[in-house]
Amino acid sequence: TVFARAAMPSRATDYIPAGMKDKVIAHPPVLGPKQKAEVAFKAPAAGTYTYICSFPGHYMIMRGTLTVK
């Protein structure tokens, strides 16, 4: 919730708050209807990581966890 709220006014940086960029492993650009993107990244250390859609209002239903074993 803290990250998502900080992301709301961050349109210029694709809704990634400048002061929290170090908390982001990877992110696609903001997409419009019927647009697609692919994101590749090296998995971090073993653990469970939360992911969200940081576009305003979306994080309430567009979120989950990534488990690295």
N, C-alpha and C positions, 0 to 999 in steps of 0.2 A: 504494500500500500504506500509506503514512504517513497519508493522509487517511482511508482505510477503517478503519484501526486506531483513529484518533482518534474516528471516528464511532460505534464500537461502544457506548460508554456514553452517547451523546447522544440517548437516546429522547425526552426532553422538548423537543428542538428538531428533531424529525423526522430524526434521525441526521445532522444537519449540525453539526459541531463549532463551538462558539461562536468559538473562536480562529482558525478557518479560513473563516469565513463569506465573507470577501472573495475567496475562491478560487472561489466558486460563482456562475455566471451565472444559473441558474434551476433550480428543482426543484419537483416535484409534492408534494402531501402524501403521507404513508404510506397506502397503499391496502390494503384487504382483498380477499378473493376476489370476483371478478366486479364489482369497483368500477372506475370509469374516471375519468380526469382529463385535462385538456388544459392544456398550458403554452405560453404565447406569450412570446417575448422578442425583443429587438432583437439581431441578430447582432453579435458583437464585431468588432474589427478583423480583417483578413485573417490567416489562420494556421490551425494545427491545434490543436484543443483535445481533451483527453481527457475522457470522461464515464464515470461509474460509477454503479451502484446502491449507495448507502451503507448499506443495511440490512445488519446483521451477516451475514457469510458470502456475500452475494450478489455482491460485486464480482469474485470470481474468475472468474465466467462472464458476468456482466452488465456489460459495459464495451465501449467503442469509442472512435472519434474522430469529431469534427465538423470538417469542413474548410470554412473560409470563404474564398472567393476574391474 
